[in-house]
């Protein structure tokens, strides 16, 4: 496993991180599989484990925290996020000082930790002044409850620039990291966000490297969706809406390349992301040790330059600006 710094700060993380979104705690076999996956990750050199307070109503944090008790804390980089509702109260959501401070304390309790290495604003809160949010995050660093803070989706270049002005004006602890979606099929951060992160030395820990499973090649044109896949059970049909003829055409061409290279399409897709020096790591989910083992090999694979050029021809990316939220 290879390691990279989070932007310009001294914290080093594994190129592949393990995200803990949902665990079906009602089934002992699923819990055991999740524990085996975490063990494989740690034994393989993964040191970064990502979560959020909203995942499974806090159960994901509690499970991950308990599972990680088996490993030396100083060898781990653990993150969580705040923004989404965690209760029925009017203040149980957003990025107000109240919600941030209360939910950070709740997260530490859930995960049985004294501190978080990274703490993210899970989305952007239009109802709270940015200064209030940044002061609260900076104060958590001062209090030793978190070591570094960052943001996730809905924080485009303009908002990052505004955040930097506030941080400099009030001499706050720096915004260190951003966690956006990034993959071969969704490259919106290349419009300007990559340049902004490079400008300020902000690390990028990207998620959804396989575009919700599309870049594994498991969805086939004209065939029924695989049983148990996201396209089958997603209520908002995110995956289904992405499965256009154009997407199938791209995936089929990429699959031909991965077959020629004798590697899985998923490995090709993740190795492609890691070719970008601005990317600190990829946050990937894994439903089994076998799936994780496949993902881990992306850290050691370098795509030859001629193949990279061929991939760019297939993707035919044009810069654009995506406004989220």
C-alpha positions in Angstrom: 0.0 0.0 0.0 1.2 3.5 -0.9 0.6 6.6 1.2 0.2 10.3 0.4 0.0 13.5 2.4 -3.4 15.2 2.8 -2.6 18.2 0.7 0.2 20.3 2.2 -0.3 19.1 5.8 1.9 16.4 7.4 -0.9 13.8 7.8 -0.3 10.7 5.6 -3.1 8.4 4.5 -3.3 5.2 2.5 -4.1 5.7 -1.1 -7.1 3.5 -0.6 -9.4 4.3 2.4 -12.3 2.2 3.6 -15.7 4.0 4.0 -18.3 2.7 6.4 -21.7 3.7 5.1 -24.2 1.1 6.3 -23.9 -2.2 8.1 -26.9 -4.5 8.5 -26.4 -5.1 12.2 -29.5 -7.3 12.4 -27.6 -10.1 10.7 -24.6 -11.6 12.5 -23.1 -12.9 9.3 -23.1 -9.3 7.8 -21.4 -8.0 10.9 -18.7 -10.7 10.8 -18.1 -10.0 7.1 -17.7 -6.3 7.9 -15.2 -7.1 10.7 -13.2 -9.4 8.4 -13.1 -6.6 5.7 -11.8 -4.1 8.3 -9.2 -6.6 9.4 -8.1 -7.2 5.8 -7.9 -3.4 5.3 -5.7 -2.8 8.3 -3.5 -5.9 7.6 -3.0 -4.7 4.0 -1.8 -1.2 5.1 -5.0 0.8 5.0 -4.9 3.4 7.8 -7.8 5.6 6.8 -11.4 4.8 7.9 -14.2 7.1 7.0 -17.7 7.5 8.4 -20.5 10.0 9.1 -23.0 10.7 11.9 -25.9 10.3 9.5 -25.0 6.8 8.2 -27.5 4.3 9.6 -28.6 6.9 12.2 -25.3 6.7 14.0 -25.1 2.9 13.9 -22.3 3.0 11.3 -20.2 5.2 13.7 -20.9 2.9 16.6 -20.0 -0.2 14.7 -16.8 1.2 13.1 -15.7 2.6 16.5 -16.1 -0.8 18.2 -14.4 -2.6 15.3 -11.4 -0.3 15.3 -10.8 -0.9 19.1 -8.9 -4.0 18.0 -6.1 -1.8 16.4 -3.6 0.7 17.7 -5.2 4.1 17.7 -2.0 5.9 16.8 -1.8 3.9 13.5 -5.3 4.9 12.4 -6.8 8.0 10.6 -10.5 8.2 11.5 -12.9 10.6 10.0 -16.6 11.5 10.3 -18.9 14.2 9.0 -21.7 16.5 10.2 -24.6 18.2 8.5 -27.5 15.9 7.9 -30.4 15.5 10.5 -29.5 13.3 13.4 -32.7 13.9 15.4 -36.2 15.4 15.2 -35.3 18.8 16.7 -35.1 22.0 14.6 -31.4 22.3 15.5 -30.5 18.7 14.9 -29.1 19.4 11.4 -27.0 21.8 9.4 -23.7 23.6 10.2 -24.6 25.9 13.1 -22.2 26.1 16.0 -24.7 24.3 18.2 -25.1 21.3 15.8 -21.4 21.0 15.0 -20.2 21.0 18.6 -23.0 18.8 19.9 -22.7 16.3 17.1 -18.9 16.1 17.3 -19.3 15.2 21.0 -21.9 12.6 20.0 -19.6 11.2 17.3 -16.7 10.8 19.7 -19.0 9.0 22.1 -20.4 6.7 19.3 -16.9 5.8 18.1 -15.4 5.6 21.6 -12.7 8.1 20.7 -10.9 11.0 22.4 -10.5 12.8 19.0 -11.1 12.5 15.3 -8.3 12.9 12.8 -10.5 14.5 10.2 -14.0 16.1 10.5 -15.9 17.1 7.4 -18.9 19.4 6.7 -20.9 16.9 4.9 -22.7 19.5 2.7 -23.0 23.3 2.6 -25.5 25.0 4.9 -27.1 28.0 3.2 -28.9 28.8 6.5 -25.7 29.4 8.5 -23.1 32.1 8.0 -19.9 30.5 6.8 -17.9 32.4 9.4 -19.9 30.6 12.2 -19.3 27.2 10.7 -15.5 27.8 10.2 -15.1 29.2 13.7 -16.8 26.2 15.2 -14.6 23.8 13.2 -11.5 25.8 14.1 -12.5 25.8 17.8 -12.8 22.0 17.7 -9.2 21.8 16.6 -8.2 24.2 19.5 -10.1 21.9 21.9 -8.2 18.8 20.6 -11.5 17.1 19.6 -10.4 17.0 15.9 -7.0 17.4 14.4 -8.0 18.7 10.9 -11.2 19.7 9.3 -12.6 19.9 5.8 -15.7 19.9 3.6 -17.5 17.6 1.2 -20.0 18.2 -1.6 -21.6 21.5 -2.5 -18.3 23.4 -1.6 -17.2 24.7 -5.0 -14.3 26.9 -5.8 -16.1 30.1 -5.0 -17.1 28.9 -1.5 -13.6 27.6 -0.9 -12.2 31.0 -1.9 -14.6 32.7 0.5 -13.7 30.2 3.3 -10.0 31.0 2.8 -10.7 34.8 3.1 -12.5 34.2 6.4 -9.8 31.9 7.7 -7.1 34.4 6.9 -9.0 37.3 8.3 -9.6 35.7 11.7 -6.5 33.6 11.8 -8.4 30.3 12.1 -7.0 26.8 11.8 -6.8 26.0 8.0 -9.3 24.1 5.9 -7.2 21.0 5.2 -9.2 18.6 3.1 -12.2 18.3 0.8 -14.2 15.1 0.0 -15.9 15.4 -3.4 -17.3 12.7 -5.7 -14.9 12.0 -8.4 -14.6 9.2 -11.0 -14.3 8.7 -14.8 -17.9 9.5 -15.3 -18.2 12.5 -13.0 -15.2 14.9 -13.3 -16.9 18.1 -12.3 -14.0 18.9 -9.9 -11.7 19.3 -12.8 -13.6 22.5 -13.9 -11.9 24.6 -11.2 -11.9 22.8 -7.9 -8.7 20.9 -8.5 -6.9 24.2 -9.3 -8.3 25.8 -6.2 -7.2 22.9 -4.0 -3.7 23.0 -5.6 -3.6 26.8 -4.9 -4.2 26.4 -1.2 -2.6 23.0 -0.6 -6.0 21.4 0.2 -6.0 17.6 0.1 -8.7 15.7 -1.8 -10.1 12.4 -0.5 -12.5 11.5 -3.2 -15.5 9.2 -2.9 -17.6 7.1 -5.4 -14.6 6.0 -7.5 -16.7 3.4 -9.3 -19.8 5.7 -9.9 -22.0 3.6 -7.6 -20.8 0.3 -9.2 -21.2 1.3 -12.9 -17.5 1.2 -13.4 -17.3 -2.4 -12.3 -18.9 -3.3 -15.5 -21.6 -5.4 -13.8 -24.4 -3.5 -15.5 -24.8 -4.8 -19.1 -26.7 -3.1 -21.9 -30.1 -4.9 -22.5 -29.7 -7.2 -19.4 -31.5 -7.2 -16.1 -29.8 -5.4 -13.2 -27.8 -7.8 -11.0 -29.8 -9.0 -8.0 -28.9 -7.0 -4.9 -27.3 -4.2 -6.8 -28.0 -0.5 -6.1 -30.0 -0.1 -9.4 -32.5 -2.6 -8.0 -33.1 -1.2 -4.6 -32.4 2.6 -4.8 -35.6 4.6 -4.2 -34.3 7.6 -6.1 -33.1 5.6 -9.1 -29.7 7.4 -9.1 -27.9 4.5 -10.8 -30.7 3.7 -13.1 -30.8 7.3 -14.3 -27.1 7.1 -15.1 -27.3 4.0 -17.2 -27.8 5.7 -20.5 -26.7 4.4 -23.9 -23.8 6.8 -23.8 -22.6 5.5 -20.4 -22.9 1.9 -21.6 -20.8 2.8 -24.6 -18.1 4.3 -22.5 -18.1 1.3 -20.0 -17.9 -1.2 -22.9 -14.8 0.6 -24.4 -13.2 0.8 -21.0 -13.9 -2.8 -20.3 -12.1 -3.7 -23.5 -9.0 -1.8 -22.3 -9.1 -3.5 -18.9 -9.4 -6.9 -20.5 -6.4 -6.1 -22.7 -4.4 -5.1 -19.5 -5.7 -8.2 -17.7 -7.1 -6.2 -14.8 -10.6 -5.7 -13.5 -12.4 -2.6 -14.8 -12.7 -1.4 -11.2 -9.0 -1.5 -10.7 -8.5 0.5 -13.9 -11.0 3.1 -12.8 -9.4 3.6 -9.4 -5.8 3.6 -10.7 -6.9 6.3 -13.2 -8.0 8.5 -10.2 -4.7 7.9 -8.4 -2.8 9.1 -11.5 -3.9 12.6 -10.4 -1.3 14.0 -8.0 -3.9 16.3 -6.3 -5.8 13.2 -5.1 -4.7 12.2 -1.6 -6.7 9.0 -1.5 -9.8 7.2 -2.8 -12.6 6.3 -0.3 -14.1 3.0 -1.4 -16.7 0.8 0.1 -16.4 -3.0 0.2 -19.1 -5.5 1.0 -16.7 -8.3 1.4 -12.9 -9.0 1.9 -12.8 -10.3 -1.7 -14.1 -7.0 -3.1 -11.7 -5.0 -0.9 -8.8 -7.1 -2.0 -9.6 -6.3 -5.6 -9.8 -2.6 -4.8 -6.5 -2.5 -3.0 -4.6 -3.6 -6.0 -5.3 -0.2 -7.6 -2.7 1.4 -5.3 0.1 -0.6 -7.0 -1.0 -0.3 -10.6 0.3 2.4 -12.9 -1.5 2.9 -16.2 0.9 3.3 -19.1 0.8 6.8 -20.7 -0.5 5.5 -24.1 -3.4 3.8 -22.3 -4.1 7.0 -20.4 -4.3 8.9 -23.7 -6.7 6.3 -25.1 -8.9 6.5 -22.0 -9.1 10.3 -22.4 -10.2 9.9 -26.0 -13.0 7.5 -24.8 -14.1 9.8 -21.9 -14.0 12.9 -24.2 -14.2 15.2 -21.1 -15.0 18.9 -21.5 -14.7 21.2 -18.6 -18.0 22.5 -17.2 -19.3 23.8 -13.9 -21.7 21.8 -11.8 -23.7 23.7 -9.2 -25.0 21.3 -6.5 -27.8 22.2 -4.1 
